[in-house]
Amino acid sequence: MGGHHEVMTVPQLAEYLQCNKSTIYRLIKKGEIPAFKVGADWRFKRDVIEDWLRQQHRKSTRREE
């Protein structure tokens, strides 16, 4: 499986975003990152995360103006 339909786990997303897994869990707890559960485990759709990243970038760019 590849491309924009890829589903990532917490460790995979942490690596993709180059951050700690605890950061991912904190964002989930605050409801700040799009995620869904499969059983007891969190998952993330790559295309949805990429859209979220673009929105985060726009927000931070607006704050700098």
C-alpha positions in Angstrom: 0.0 0.0 0.0 1.4 3.4 -0.8 0.5 6.8 -2.1 -2.0 9.2 -0.6 -4.3 6.5 0.8 -1.6 5.2 3.1 -2.6 4.7 6.8 0.1 5.3 9.4 0.6 4.3 13.0 1.7 6.6 15.8 5.4 5.6 15.4 5.2 6.0 11.6 3.5 9.4 11.9 6.1 10.5 14.6 8.9 9.6 12.1 7.1 11.3 9.2 6.6 14.5 11.3 10.1 14.2 12.9 8.7 14.5 16.4 8.3 12.3 19.5 5.5 9.8 19.8 4.4 11.6 23.0 3.8 14.8 20.9 1.4 12.8 18.7 -0.5 11.4 21.7 -0.8 14.9 23.2 -2.2 16.3 19.9 -4.7 13.4 19.8 -5.8 14.0 23.4 -6.4 17.7 22.6 -8.3 16.8 19.4 -5.8 18.9 17.4 -4.8 16.2 14.9 -7.1 14.1 12.6 -7.0 10.5 13.8 -9.1 7.4 14.1 -9.0 4.2 16.1 -8.6 0.7 14.9 -9.4 -1.4 18.0 -7.2 0.2 20.7 -4.7 1.7 18.3 -4.7 5.2 16.7 -4.3 5.5 12.9 -3.8 8.5 10.5 -4.6 8.8 6.8 -1.5 10.3 5.1 -3.6 12.5 2.7 -5.6 13.9 5.7 -2.4 14.6 7.6 -0.9 16.4 4.6 -4.0 18.6 4.4 -3.8 19.2 8.2 -0.1 20.2 7.8 -1.0 22.7 5.1 -3.6 24.2 7.4 -1.1 24.4 10.2 1.4 26.1 8.0 -1.2 28.7 6.8 -2.2 29.4 10.5 1.4 29.9 11.5 2.1 32.1 8.4 -0.9 34.3 9.3 0.4 34.7 12.9 3.7 36.0 11.6 2.1 38.8 9.5 
